[in-house]
Amino acid sequence: MSTSKDRKQRAGLKFMSGVALPKLLPYDKLIHYIKTIDFTENIKHSDVVNGAYRELNEFLLKLAEMYIEPVIGKIIDFGHAEPLHYGNNGWHFWHSFVLEIALSKSRVPQNCNELSKLPLDCAFICYIDCAKGLGLSRLAKKAR
């Protein structure tokens, strides 16, 4: 056990007798040195093991879903599959809002009475196609 008398002089750090300890590098010099090392230098392409590697794209997308909140936020979590049901006013209001935006962006003329006259890139047509694609056929029929 050391006493206050022992602390008057600094003793060098001893690891192994006869072996000098390396000096620590500052972080910026260490990173610069590490970036110069080619870690795949001695690995041949034939040494790669099949099945040990996988694409990161799917994994990164799943991670992003965990951390990034969807555009419509937590509203979608409380939704019900039947948007026209009377007891599900949240979905009704949401679809009414999206439909209103789609119609305002479409600029459908007052005299237009057939959907076939509208261009395919019209926001209203895109909304109806999305509703069909999501399996909301009743909503798509009601919007038409």
C-alpha positions in Angstrom: 0.0 0.0 0.0 1.3 3.4 -0.9 1.6 6.2 1.7 2.0 9.9 1.3 5.7 9.6 1.5 5.7 7.2 -1.5 3.9 9.8 -3.6 6.6 12.4 -3.5 8.3 11.0 -6.6 6.6 9.8 -9.8 7.4 6.3 -10.6 7.4 5.2 -14.2 4.8 2.7 -15.4 6.3 -0.7 -15.5 4.7 -3.3 -17.7 7.4 -5.8 -18.4 11.0 -5.4 -17.5 13.2 -4.5 -20.4 10.2 -3.7 -22.7 9.5 0.0 -23.5 5.9 1.1 -23.6 4.8 2.8 -26.8 3.8 6.4 -26.6 0.1 7.1 -27.2 -0.8 9.0 -30.4 -3.1 11.9 -30.5 -6.5 11.1 -31.9 -6.1 13.0 -35.2 -2.8 11.3 -36.0 -4.1 7.9 -35.0 -7.2 8.3 -37.3 -4.9 9.5 -40.2 -2.7 6.4 -39.7 -5.7 4.0 -39.5 -7.1 5.4 -42.8 -3.9 4.5 -44.6 -4.2 0.8 -43.7 -5.7 -1.5 -46.3 -7.4 -4.2 -44.2 -8.3 -6.3 -47.2 -4.7 -6.4 -48.5 -4.0 -10.1 -48.0 -7.6 -11.4 -48.6 -8.2 -13.0 -52.0 -11.6 -12.8 -53.6 -11.7 -16.6 -53.7 -11.4 -16.6 -49.8 -14.8 -15.0 -49.4 -17.2 -17.3 -47.8 -20.6 -17.7 -49.5 -23.5 -16.8 -47.3 -21.5 -15.0 -44.7 -22.3 -11.6 -46.2 -25.6 -9.8 -46.8 -26.7 -6.6 -48.3 -27.2 -3.8 -45.8 -29.9 -2.0 -47.7 -32.8 -4.0 -46.2 -31.3 -3.8 -42.8 -30.8 -0.1 -43.0 -34.4 0.4 -44.2 -35.6 -1.5 -41.1 -33.4 0.6 -38.9 -34.7 3.8 -40.5 -38.3 2.6 -39.9 -37.4 2.3 -36.2 -36.1 5.9 -35.9 -38.0 7.9 -38.5 -41.6 8.7 -37.9 -43.9 8.2 -40.9 -45.2 11.3 -42.7 -48.7 10.8 -41.3 -47.2 10.1 -37.9 -49.0 8.0 -35.3 -52.4 8.5 -36.9 -51.9 5.4 -39.0 -51.2 3.2 -35.9 -54.8 3.8 -34.7 -56.4 3.3 -38.0 -59.0 0.6 -38.9 -59.0 -1.3 -42.2 -62.5 -0.1 -43.1 -62.3 3.7 -43.8 -66.0 4.2 -44.4 -67.2 2.7 -41.2 -69.2 5.1 -39.1 -67.4 4.2 -35.9 -64.0 5.1 -37.4 -64.1 8.8 -37.8 -60.3 9.2 -37.8 -59.9 7.4 -41.1 -62.9 9.2 -42.5 -61.5 12.6 -41.7 -58.0 11.6 -43.0 -59.4 10.3 -46.3 -61.6 13.4 -46.6 -58.5 15.6 -46.1 -56.4 13.7 -48.6 -59.2 13.7 -51.1 -59.6 17.4 -50.7 -55.9 18.0 -51.3 -56.0 15.7 -54.4 -58.9 17.5 -55.8 -57.3 20.9 -55.2 -54.1 19.8 -56.9 -56.0 18.2 -59.8 -57.8 21.4 -60.9 -60.7 19.4 -62.4 -62.8 21.6 -64.6 -66.4 22.2 -63.4 -67.9 20.7 -66.6 -65.9 17.4 -66.3 -68.3 14.6 -65.5 -66.2 11.6 -66.5 -63.0 10.4 -65.0 -61.8 9.0 -68.3 -61.3 12.6 -69.5 -58.8 13.3 -66.7 -55.1 12.6 -67.4 -53.5 9.6 -65.7 -51.0 11.8 -63.8 -53.9 13.8 -62.2 -53.7 13.8 -58.4 -57.3 12.7 -58.1 -56.8 9.7 -60.4 -53.6 8.8 -58.4 -55.6 9.0 -55.2 -58.3 6.6 -56.6 -55.6 4.2 -57.9 -53.9 4.2 -54.5 -57.2 3.4 -52.8 -57.7 0.5 -55.2 -54.1 -0.7 -54.7 -54.6 -0.7 -50.9 -57.7 -2.8 -51.3 -60.1 0.0 -50.5 -62.5 -0.7 -53.3 -65.5 0.7 -51.5 -63.7 4.0 -51.0 -62.6 4.1 -54.6 -66.2 3.5 -55.8 -67.5 6.1 -53.4 -64.9 8.7 -54.7 -65.8 8.1 -58.3 
